[in-house]
């Protein structure tokens, strides 16, 4: 599966919705995207990214370097995106993370749901540690590294908007 995108213009902001994988084939997709950009304010909606590998993220970082004249942010970032952002200090480049989509799961009944958390400018997203399963009322769990990842990213300023 390759990375695909859809562009939506909203005034002076371009929203790029990604679907697929960030892998070795991402370079051509990002070149095509750059040719189609019309505004200098970008928001990358990462909610449709299914998988990220190290080669793909390296290529993506190089592509982000070409966007020096753009202001960009990332939204709907999943746990895998956050894991990569923590492992690679240069990520997310000069952009910032606007929102994250966290998976909550119930060990009791195997219920799974995803919740969107806004970061706010300079604010760590508030993760509901008391969430209960809507089916069986047992506690919902998140990724065990999530709190540490959020703290690391906050220390780096990853949730602070850049002008």
C-alpha positions in Angstrom: 0.0 0.0 0.0 1.4 3.4 -1.0 0.7 6.8 0.5 -2.1 8.7 -1.2 -3.4 12.1 -0.4 -6.4 14.4 -0.9 -6.1 18.2 -0.8 -8.8 20.5 0.5 -8.4 24.3 0.5 -9.9 26.2 3.4 -9.2 29.9 2.9 -5.5 30.4 3.4 -4.9 26.9 4.7 -4.4 23.7 2.8 -5.5 20.5 4.5 -3.7 17.4 3.2 -5.4 14.1 4.2 -3.1 11.2 4.0 -4.1 7.5 3.5 -1.7 4.5 3.4 1.8 3.9 4.4 4.9 6.1 4.8 7.5 3.8 3.4 10.3 3.6 0.7 7.8 4.7 -2.0 6.7 8.0 -0.2 9.2 10.2 -2.1 7.3 10.4 -5.4 4.0 11.0 -3.5 5.5 13.9 -1.6 7.0 15.4 -4.8 3.6 15.3 -6.4 2.1 16.9 -3.3 4.6 19.8 -3.3 3.7 20.6 -6.9 0.0 20.9 -6.0 0.4 23.1 -2.9 -1.2 26.6 -3.3 -1.0 28.1 0.2 1.9 28.6 2.6 -0.2 27.3 5.6 -0.5 23.5 5.6 -2.2 21.0 7.9 -1.2 17.3 7.4 -4.1 15.1 8.5 -2.4 11.9 9.5 -5.5 10.0 10.5 -5.4 7.7 7.5 -1.7 6.7 7.9 -1.7 3.0 8.5 2.0 2.3 8.9 5.3 4.1 9.1 8.7 2.7 8.6 12.2 4.1 9.1 13.1 4.5 5.5 9.8 6.3 4.7 10.1 8.7 7.6 13.7 9.5 6.5 12.4 10.4 3.1 9.5 12.4 4.6 12.0 14.4 6.8 13.9 15.4 3.7 10.7 16.4 2.0 9.7 18.6 5.0 13.1 20.4 4.6 11.9 21.7 1.3 8.9 23.3 2.9 10.9 26.1 4.6 8.5 28.7 3.2 5.5 27.0 4.6 4.0 26.9 8.1 2.7 23.4 8.8 1.2 21.2 11.4 0.0 17.6 11.9 -3.4 16.5 13.1 -5.0 13.2 14.1 -1.6 11.6 14.8 -1.8 8.0 16.1 0.4 6.3 18.6 2.7 5.0 15.9 3.2 8.5 14.6 4.1 9.6 18.2 6.5 6.7 18.6 8.3 7.8 15.5 8.3 11.5 16.5 9.9 10.5 19.8 12.6 8.3 18.2 13.6 10.9 15.6 14.4 14.2 17.4 14.2 16.2 14.1 10.6 15.1 13.6 8.2 16.9 13.1 10.6 19.3 11.5 9.6 22.9 12.0 5.9 21.8 12.3 3.9 21.0 15.4 1.3 18.5 16.4 -2.2 19.9 16.7 -4.1 16.7 17.7 -3.6 13.1 18.4 -6.0 10.1 17.9 -5.5 7.6 20.7 -6.8 4.1 20.7 -8.5 2.9 24.0 -9.1 -0.8 24.5 -10.9 -2.9 27.1 -9.2 -6.1 28.3 -12.6 -7.3 29.6 -14.7 -7.4 26.4 -12.1 -6.5 23.7 -13.9 -3.3 22.9 -11.7 -0.8 21.0 -12.3 2.9 20.3 -10.3 5.8 19.1 -10.6 9.3 20.6 -9.3 12.6 19.2 -7.4 14.8 21.6 -6.6 18.4 20.8 -3.2 19.6 22.0 -3.9 23.3 22.3 -1.0 25.6 21.7 1.8 24.4 23.9 -0.5 22.1 25.9 0.0 18.4 26.3 -3.2 16.5 25.3 -5.3 15.5 28.2 -5.6 11.7 28.1 -8.6 10.3 30.0 -7.0 7.9 32.4 -10.3 7.1 34.1 -12.2 6.2 30.9 -14.6 3.3 31.2 -15.7 0.8 28.6 -19.2 1.7 27.3 -20.0 -2.0 26.9 -18.8 -3.6 30.2 -17.7 -0.6 32.3 -14.2 -1.9 32.9 -11.3 0.5 32.6 -10.1 1.4 29.1 -6.4 1.2 28.6 -4.0 3.1 26.3 -0.5 2.3 25.0 1.8 1.9 27.9 4.4 4.3 26.5 1.9 7.0 25.7 2.4 9.2 28.8 6.2 9.1 28.4 6.0 9.9 24.7 3.7 12.9 25.3 6.1 14.2 28.0 9.1 13.8 25.7 7.3 15.6 22.8 6.1 18.4 25.1 9.7 18.9 26.3 10.8 19.4 22.7 8.0 21.9 22.0 6.2 19.6 19.6 2.8 20.9 20.7 3.6 24.6 20.3 2.5 26.4 17.2 5.2 28.1 15.1 4.5 31.2 13.2 
